Amino acid sequence: MLVFVLLVFSLLPICFGQSLTRCSPPSGEPACVCKTHHGIINLTKIAQTDGTPRFHDPDLAFGRYHYDYNPCFGFSIGSNGDCNNGNTAICQNEKTLVSTIGTEVMYYNHDEGNYELHYSGGDLTRSGIVYLHCDEAAVDPIINTTGDSETEYLYLFNLYTNEACLKAAGHSDDSGYIGFILISLALTALLTYFIVGGIILKFHKKESGTDIIPNKRFWFSLPFLVKDGVKFVATPCMRVKYKDYQPI
């Protein structure tokens, strides 16, 4: 019974996975590059590479606060404060560090069309989220913010750009993705088999304990069947006669 419960809980994330998936960038690329079988998003084309922020006041302000932001690469700004170290991703009022570039991570949910950059590592646990919006007309990126008006120390930004639109990634090997889908479907089917079978055995046939496991005898003997199969296949290679089988 314990094994059955553990199996159910171990497969729940596969069946009901999280809404956002972390995107690992291609080798050698910054975290603002996301490549999947759906396509590629590459924000390096709108980022500054000279140590200055791409977006700054007056374009990026909310209330009495203004912000500086650069995706992909760190920048320095201000003569004092914590934003002049070359590792800044988001800065407030040229002195308060909101997040560092080393914490940049892209997440996505392709079905809903959501792509976003997450940042952390700021003063007093400050962090930021930049929501990416595909806008083919926004050749010159547009950005706005609501600061941390919704949640203290969590700064929200909206970035509209044509570079946030998925582009063809060229030839790519989808075998890994297809394999993951097939494995997920197989595990989901197995989980459904155990859950439905267990419910029928428990409530319809009034079984209890390990007897609610469908085809219990088969599953309990499976490890021994596998062991015997491996032994039988490996025996000719080892040049040892398997004693339980009669030679021809």
N, C-alpha and C positions, 0 to 999 in steps of 0.2 A: 504493500500500500504506500509506503514511504517513497519507494522508487517511482510509483505512478504520479504522486503529488509533485515530486521534484521534476519529473519530465514535463508535466503541465506548465509549471512556473518557468522552466528553462526555455520553453518554446513560445511563451507569451510575447516577448519582444519581437519575434519573427512574424507572428500573426498580426500584431497590432502596432508595429513599429512606431517610432517617434515621427512627428510631422516633418522635422528637418533632418537632413543628412549632411554630415561634414564632408566638404570637398577637399581632397588632398591635391595640391597643385602638381603639375608635371615636374619632373626632375629639373632642378636648376631655376625654376620659376618662383616668383614671390607668391604669397598666399592670395593675392587679388586675381589670380588666374585660376579658373575652374574649368576642367575638361572632363566631360562625361560622354556617354554614347549618344546623348542628345545633341551635343555640340560643345562649343567653347565660349567662355566669357573671359576677356582679357582687358583689364583696366589700366595696364601699363601705358597705353596710348594717351590717357588723360592725366597721368601722374607726372609730377615734377621729379627730375632726377638730379637737380643741382642743390639739394638740401633746403629748398624753400617750399612753402605750402602751395598747393594748386588752388585751394579755395580759402578765402579770407574775407574779413570785414571790408566793405559794407555788404557784400553778397551773403555773408553767413553770420547772421545776428538774430538774437531773440531777446526782446526786452532791453535791459541795460547790459547784457552780455554779448560779446562777439567771439567768434570762434575761427580757428585756423585748422585746416584739414588737408591731408595728402594721403591718398591710397598708395599701397605698394611699397613706398620708400619713406624712410624717416626724414625729418627736417628739424631745423633749429630756428627759434624766434625769441626775441626779447633779450634784454641785457641782464635781467634777473629772473628769479623763479626757476621752475623745473622744466621749462620747454626749450632750453638752449643746449641740449645735450646731443642733438643729432639723431635721436631715437624716438622723436615725438610723432604720433599719428594724429592726435586731436589735442588742441590746446585752447584754453579759455582765457580771454583777455591778455594774451601773450605772456602769461606767467603761471597759470594753473594747469598742471598736466592732467588731461582727461584720460589719455591712454597712450600706450607705446606701440610702435610698429611691429615689434617682435611678438605681440600677442594677436596679430591679425589672423582671423580665420573666416573662411567663407562657408556659409551653410545654404542649402537649397531644398526646395520641394518642387520638383519639376511639374507635377500634376497641377499644382496651384499656381505655378509660374512665379514662385517666390525665390529670390536670391538676396542674400544679405551678408554684410561683413560685420563681424563681432570683434570688439576690442576691449581690453582691460588693462590693468597695471597703472591706473592713474592715482593721483593724490586722494587720500581718504576713500579708497576702494572705488574711485570713479571708473566708469566704463561707458562704452558707446556702441550703438548699433546703427549702421548705415544701410537703409533699405534701398535696393537697386531697382530702378524702374526702366524698363525698355521703352525708349522713345526714339524712333528712327529719325525724327526731325531735329532732335537735340544734338546736332553736331558739336555745338558748344555746350558742355554740360551745365545743368542747372541744379542747384542744391539749396535746400532750406532746412530749418531745424526748429524744434519746439523746446530745445534745451533739455533740462531735466524736470519739466513741468509736470510730467505724469508720475514719474518715480524719482525720488531724490537720488542724485549721483548717477543716474542712468540717462545718458544723453542720446536723443533720437534724431536721426537725420534722414532726409529723402534725397536721393541722387538720381536725376533724370539724364540719361545719356544713351546714344545709339550703341555705345560700347557695352551696355548692359543687355543687349539683345543677343541671343544665342546665334552663333555663326557656325557654319559647317567646319568640322574639325578635321576633314580629310579622312583618309583611310585609317580605321582603327579596328582593333580586334575586340569584337563584342562577345567572344566566347566566354570570358570571365563573367560578364553580366548575365548571359544566358544560363550559364552554369549555376549562378547564384539563384536565379529565378526558379530553375528546375529543382534545386535542393530545397528552396523555401516551400515550393508547392508540395514536394514529397513529405517534408516534415509537417506541414500543415495538415495534409491528408492523414498522416500517422497519428497526429494529435487528435483529429476529429474521430478517427477510428477508436482510439482508447476512450475518449470522453463519451461518445454515443454508446459504444459497447458497454462501458462501465455503468452508465445510467440504466440501460436495458437490463443488465444482469442484477443490478442492485434493487431497482424498484419493480421490475416486472417479474423477475425470477427469484427475488428475495435473497440473493446471494450476499455474502459479507466477507470482510477481510480480503485476502489475496484472490478470492474466488470471483471478485468483480472484474478481474483483468480478463479481457476477451482472449480465448484460446490460451489460457494460462499455461497449459502443459507444453505447448509449442514454444512460447517465449522463455519459459524456464529451461527448456532443453536446448535452446538455440546456441548458447555459448559452447556446449559440448559438441553439437553438430558441426559448428564452425571449426572447433579444434580437430575433430576427426577428419573433416574435409581437408584441412591444411596438412595434417599428417599424411593423409593418403596421397595428396598431390606431391608433397615434398619427398616422400619415401624413395622414388626412383632416382631422384637427384642425389640423394645421400647414399645410394647403393646399399640400403638396409631393407630387409624384408619386413613388411608390416605383418605382425604375427596374427592379427585377427582376420587376414584374408588368405585364402588358399591359392598358391601359385598355380598357373596353368601349365 
